[in-house]
Amino acid sequence: MHVSIVGSGYVGTTLAACLADLGHDVVNVDIDEEVVAAINAGDAPIHEPGLQERIERHAGDRLRATTDYDAVRGTEATFLALPTPAQEDGSNDLSIMETGAQSLGEVLEPGDDHLVVVKSTVVPGSTDDVVAPAIETAGDLSVGEDFQVAMNPEFLRMGTAVADFLNPDKIVLGANDGDAYDTLSAVYDPLIEETGAPVVQTGIREAEMIKYANNSFLATKVSLINELGNICKEYDVDAYEVADAIGLDDRIGERFLRSGLGWGGSCFPKDVAALIAAAEDAGYDPELLQSAVAVNDRQPERLLSLLDDHVDVTGKRIAVLGLSFKPGTDDVRGTRAIPVIEGLHERGADVVAYDPVAVESFREYAPDVHFEAADSANEALADAHGAVVVTHWDEFAALDDEFDRMATPVVVDGRHVVERRDGITYEGLTW
């Protein structure tokens, strides 16, 4: 099939490369000329395992990028993978999505029966009430006659986005028209045949809600295990042994039971906040989701309070290990490192931080959060009076003699990474 994708962030670029891998001819439309040039040169514009080789393999053949919306002409379906940033009240800002839809409407042909698929995460009603009308108005078109709309939520995790796409636990196809289902299904037929992934055919609003329900459930599960871990800490109970046991119950499951510093990233914080805002706007008070956020927000301060028990950090060098919100990615959106570093500054500490890949992206994302950057964990730990582990990078698990270089070997581990040993004053956040 000939497919176009508007947007080349994490979702759009991963989608483009993986659809090309499935045999489709793909054109990626983006307003950023540097990103377009990078893709056409065979270079991935983001750090994501498995992405570079796929873009390099297909660029100039099945995959090309452009800034010209006219490129969607001749394609059978267009995926909108555009940012929907959070507003101050937590609700989605759909202005970028609406602008993209308008630009798309201006180039679609009447009677073309083109399929427009919303890939971005949007609250129920957004596709029908915002995207479709924007296309109709811009192009003097009629949904259902000149073009179709559908919703196809993504379930991609940063650091494993390519693997998640190619090995899905489900594929959700949301549409209100049989032809739209057929076209959208045809895009995924090669993947479905290869993996046997379950296909959920549902309405557009249901598809929009499934993504929010999915992420809100997982975020709440993480906050619940962190709450239980906090209680375990008070009773000197090994929270990980408890989690291993309850994870054997198939009603609970073993995944997302690693208690620690909490959730971050581009999805959980934004999606939970948006669902809370949407629920409140509808007149419902989502107390459980609000509590999940509150527990998550408290975890960085709990980490720092454990450090306070051992070190007066005022004027002291404190090492922060990890800046990305999770290992395997340079994505720092929603990272727990921000409140941790800010809390250290409030205490008067001198902060030195190390991350294998995310230092520059952190500085761009949070320019007002200052720290000395180290070139290695060994350098960060040298002469430090304390260290906090923020990200579960494998290289931190291999640290040993490096802690002996610390002025005061106090380690507060927010991710259950470092091994306890003699010569280290060790505190796990919830164990």
Phi, psi and omega in degrees: 000159173259118187233142175241150181227125177261116183111136182224047170274207180303311184289310184297318181291318178297316179300315182298312182295320183286324176293323175296322178297330179279356177107001179279155170269122191236135171239130181256123180254127179210150181278346182275110184295327180292319178295316178301315180296321180297313181298315180295335177274359180085021181248132178287130181281354179226160178270112180206121182306131178088351184278316184303313183295329180286318177295318178298323182290322190255346181301134181084355179237267180278348184230129173216161181232154182203161173263359187262116179296341177301341182295342181286340177296134182093349174268158183268335181213144176237126176264130175265107180241067187249156181295143172232071187296157180282140172271177185301327181272005179095343181287161181286139168267109184264013185295320179293318178298318181293319178296317178297320178296321178296316179297324178292316180300328182292339184248350179287145181268138175302138178075007183285339181059036180291144177262125176252120185246121174280119178258333180293158179278117181223150182288157182307132180103343185294320182295312182286324190263342182239305187293306182301312178298326179296320178292316181301311184294317184293327185248006185052049183244169179232123177295137182094340178246307182267333179206162177244158174235153178208167179231129182224084185298149178261150177229056185255131177261137177300136181094340178222025188299315181295313179299321180295319180294316185279347178226064187285147172276345175193154173236119184256121180245111181251121180204162178244015184216139182297320179296322178297317176303313184298316180294315181294321177298321181297328177298320186264356182308315180300322180288320180295317179295324183283323188253338185069022182298141176298138179249126178255111175262123186209182178281168183296313182295323178295320179296320177300318183287328182303318180297316180293319179297319180301306184289324179293322178297313182294319179298319179293324177297318178296316180295324179295315180292330175291321176297315177296321178296322177298320178293317177304318181301320181294332182256011180056045179252139178286105184296331182286328174292321177297314181296320178300322182288313183289336178292343177286343176284118185292348174283341181255308180081152187275344185280150181063034177244023175268100180292152182170221191280348175110180184262151178214217179088187183270346188257299187304307182300315184290318185289319178295317179297319180294321180291322175299314181297318180294319179296315180296322178296330179275358178095012180249138180261104184276076188298321182295316178295322177297321179292323178299319178294318182298317178298315180298319182292335182279339188300317178300321179291326176296319177302313183291328178294327176292322175296321179300329181295339186243334186220134166276106191280355182302121180074006183258152176279122180238129181268133174249117182259106179107129178237330178291157184287341176203161179289158177086007182208156173262012181286127182244007179296127180072013182297143177288348180295331182295304179296330178294311181294318178298320178294324176294319178296320178299332179273357178087018182280156169262116190260129171239132186231150177221138172214140183300328186223349195252010183298310183293318179295327177295315181298323178290321184284321184230069185296340181269357178261104191264147176195160171275129181270132176257153180273351180201163175296324179301316179293321180295323184281337183302122177067013178282147178265000178184157178220142175236135179261120185253326185236142185274059175284139181302326183294337177288331178292337181272356180292140179210278181298338180302329180291339179289345179277352181287146175293321175224109187282071176253122182236120175250114191258112180272359186225013178056049185255312189278140177278135173295142173201162176299144179095353177238132168274107190248136173227124168274148184297319184231020181213000000 
